[in-house]
Amino acid sequence: MLILKSWLATLALAADPVGAQVAYRLPTDGPLPRTWRVTLAITDAKNPDWIISQFAAGLERTVTAENGGRFSETWNGLDDNFMPVPAGSYG
């Protein structure tokens, strides 16, 4: 099992009913296509060990030459208890 840990740029969440787009990139080395299981979490900007919301878990994403390993998911701005988080900066 390969675990990729990537610190994304800080997300700024405003009062947007759609949520925040979270872009990420998976490795493109090795034979393609290659499928990964992806889990994404939103963290406190000052304490990245504190997970506020795990909003994508076990998603299958296939890296191809066409997508170059680039993907995007939408976080709905809710915490793990489905409560809205205040506007601010998150990791």
Secondary structure per residue as TSV (DSSP state, phi and psi in degrees):
chain	resnum	aa	ss	phi	psi
A	1	M	-	360.0	131.6
A	2	L	-	-105.0	127.7
A	3	I	-	-111.7	120.4
A	4	L	-	-101.8	127.6
A	5	K	-	-118.6	117.1
A	6	S	-	-128.2	126.5
A	7	W	-	-87.8	111.8
A	8	L	-	-77.1	161.3
A	9	A	-	-60.5	151.8
A	10	T	-	-60.9	133.4
A	11	L	E	-90.1	137.2
A	12	A	E	-107.0	115.8
A	13	L	E	-102.1	121.6
A	14	A	-	-109.9	-178.3
A	15	A	S	-75.1	74.0
A	16	D	-	-113.3	117.4
A	17	P	S	-65.7	-19.5
A	18	V	S	-81.6	-35.9
A	19	G	-	113.6	-166.4
A	20	A	E	-114.1	133.7
A	21	Q	E	-78.6	131.8
A	22	V	E	-118.2	110.9
A	23	A	E	-96.7	143.7
A	24	Y	E	-150.5	165.8
A	25	R	E	-132.9	132.7
A	26	L	-	-99.8	156.8
A	27	P	-	-59.3	142.0
A	28	T	-	-111.1	2.3
A	29	D	-	-76.7	155.3
A	30	G	S	89.5	-178.0
A	31	P	S	-69.9	141.2
A	32	L	S	-116.4	149.5
A	33	P	S	-74.8	156.2
A	34	R	E	-140.4	131.9
A	35	T	E	-104.7	136.8
A	36	W	E	-122.2	152.9
A	37	R	E	-100.7	127.0
A	38	V	E	-116.0	134.4
A	39	T	E	-125.8	128.8
A	40	L	E	-120.2	143.0
A	41	A	E	-137.5	148.9
A	42	I	E	-99.1	133.7
A	43	T	E	-121.4	165.2
A	44	D	B	-66.2	133.3
A	45	A	S	-61.1	-34.1
A	46	K	S	-90.4	-17.8
A	47	N	-	-137.2	86.3
A	48	P	T	-65.1	-9.7
A	49	D	T	-81.3	-12.0
A	50	W	S	-93.5	105.6
A	51	I	E	-84.4	124.5
A	52	I	E	-91.7	-41.0
A	53	S	E	-151.3	126.7
A	54	Q	E	-100.9	96.9
A	55	F	E	-98.5	-7.7
A	56	A	E	-140.1	125.0
A	57	A	E	-136.5	120.6
A	58	G	E	69.4	25.4
A	59	L	E	-69.5	135.6
A	60	E	E	-88.9	124.0
A	61	R	E	-129.0	128.2
A	62	T	E	-105.0	122.2
A	63	V	E	-82.9	128.1
A	64	T	-	-129.2	169.3
A	65	A	T	-63.6	-31.6
A	66	E	T	-69.6	-42.7
A	67	N	T	-91.5	-10.5
A	68	G	T	58.4	19.8
A	69	G	T	79.8	10.4
A	70	R	E	-96.0	130.2
A	71	F	E	-140.1	166.1
A	72	S	E	-147.4	138.3
A	73	E	E	-128.0	160.3
A	74	T	E	-111.0	124.3
A	75	W	E	-92.8	130.7
A	76	N	-	-82.0	2.1
A	77	G	S	82.2	14.0
A	78	L	B	-106.0	151.8
A	79	D	-	-85.2	-174.9
A	80	D	T	-68.9	-10.5
A	81	N	T	-99.5	12.3
A	82	F	S	63.6	29.4
A	83	M	-	-105.2	141.0
A	84	P	B	-64.8	138.8
A	85	V	-	-91.5	153.4
A	86	P	-	-68.5	154.8
A	87	A	S	-58.7	141.9
A	88	G	E	163.7	-165.6
A	89	S	E	-103.2	136.1
A	90	Y	E	-135.1	158.4
A	91	G	-	-99.3	360.0
